[in-house]
């Protein structure tokens, strides 16, 4: 399979996920600032989830560009990631409707943890498909963001039982870490183009 096909399929699924999330936002009951403020928690949940899905899309794009060929392991790892990402609209809606009840925040944190672990598996599948002397392999192996995310998500799960705001803060920290894709990947890919 051509990696462009893998990327196009992933792009389509992610676009649908984002569309479903925005369709879940109900308009305010009143056409004034109070009406808008009444749905502020829902808008925050949408913003948070949109950020995560967008970050996964952006970094997925960079990661897939490092692949030279698509392997069956890569395809399954990619589908696994897309499966967990596809549950984000459900989890976001549940968290919003429960007004950030600790149980729903725990479920959201577990889901983000599963997305992070799935991204790690995709990263590993691409790493395993590369030649030993490939410079990209070294860059992928040095990725600290995935490990940091998995640790922070793991901390957000028990934190939600004590203070939901701590979990939400940990989610924002992870989002901040991933905002800028790996410069090392970009540098290595541009050097390969120049050769």
N, C-alpha and C positions, 0 to 999 in steps of 0.2 A: 504494500500500500504506500502511496505517496504521502509524505508528511503534510502536504498542502490539504489533502482530504481530511486527515486527522484534525488539523487546525480549523478547517471550515466547519466540520461537524461540531467541534467544541464551541466555536464562535456562535453557531446557531442555537445550541442548547443554552449557552450563557445568556444570549439575547432574550430567549423565551423566559428564563428565570427572572431576569430584570423586569420584563414586561408583566409577568404574573405579580411580582411584588408591588408595582405601582398601581395595578388594578385593584389591589386589596385596600388601598387608601380610600376611605370614605370622606366625602366632602363634609365640612362643618355644618351643624344645624342652623347656625346664624351667620349672616353675611357681615361680620364685623371682626374686630381684633379678638374679642372674647371667643368667638367661634373658632378662629384660627388657633388660639392658645389652647382650646379644649382638645385639639388633635395633636398638640406639640409632642406628646410621648410617642404617638404613632409615627409622626414625621421623623423623630429621632431614631426609632427602630428601623424605618425605611432607609434613612441616611447611613446608619451603621451597616446594615445588610448590603446596601448598594455598594458601599465602600469595599466591603469584603469581596463581594462577587466581582467588582471591577478590578480589585487588586489581583485576585486569582486570574482573571482574564489577561491582564497586562503581563503578569509574571509567567503565566502559562505560555503566552506568545513568545517571550524571550527564551524560555526553557526549551520549547519545541524546536526553535530555530537552531539549537545546538545539536539536534539529532541529525545523523547522516542518513539513517534509514529507519523505518518503522518496523518494530518487532511485535510478535503477538503479546509479549509481556507488557510492552508499552501501550498497546491498544487496550488491554484489560485494566492496566493501571489508570489510564485516562478515563475509561468508563466508570471505574470505581470513584474517581474524583468527581466526575459529573453527577453521579448518583447522589453523593452526599451534598454537593452544591445545590442540587434540585430540591432538596428538603429545606433549604434556607427560607423560602417564602412561607412555608407552613409554620416553621418554628418562629419566624418573625411575627406572623399574625397571632400566634398563640401567646407569645410574650407580650405583644401589644394589648391584646384583648384581656389578658389577666392583670394588666397594669404592672408588669414586671414582677409578678409573683416569683419568689425565689426558686420554686420548682421549675418554672418555665425558663428562667435564666440558666439554671443548671442544665436543662435539656439543650438550650441554645449553645452553652459552652461545650457540652459533649459533642454536639454537631460540628462546631468549629474545630474541635480537637480531631474529629474523624476526617474533616476536610484537610487539616494540616498533615495528618498521618498519610492520607491518600496522596497529597502532593509530594510527600517524601518518597512514597513508593514509585510515583511517576518519575521523580528526579533520579531515583536509583535505577529504574528500568532504562532510562536514557543513558545514564552513566555506564551501565553494564554493556550497552550496545556500541560504545565508542572504543576505538583502538587504544591500546595502552599508552602510546606516545602522543596522543592527541592532547593539545594544551587545554582544550575545553574540559577534558576529564578532570584535570587538576583544579580548574575553577569550580566545577560542580561539586567536587569533593570538599572544597573549602567553604561551602555554603553554611553559614551560621544561622541565617534567618529562619530556616525551616525548624532547626532544633530549638532555637529560642522561642518560636511560636508554640511549638508543642509543649514546652515547659510552661509558658505563660497561660495557655489554655488549661493545662492540668491544674495550675494554681487557681484559675478562675472558677473551676468546678466547686471545690470546697468553700471558696471565698463567698460564693453566692448564698450559702446556708447562713452565713454570719452577717454579710453586708452586700447587698446586690450592687451597690454603687462601686464597690471595689472590683467586682467582676467586670462591670461596664468599663471601668477605667483600664483594666488589663486588656480588654478587647481593643480599646482605643490605642493602647501602647503597641499592640501587635499590628494594627492597621498602620500606625506611624512608621514602624520598622520596615514595612513592605511598600510604602508609598513610592519609593524610588527603586526601580528594578536594578539588578546587579550590574554595576558599572564594569566589573571584571568580565562578565559575559559579553557585554557590548564591545569592550576593548579587544577581547580575543577574537570575536567574530569579524570586527573591522580589520584586524591584522591579517586574518585568513583571506579576506577579500583582496587585500593589497598584494598578496603573494602570487 
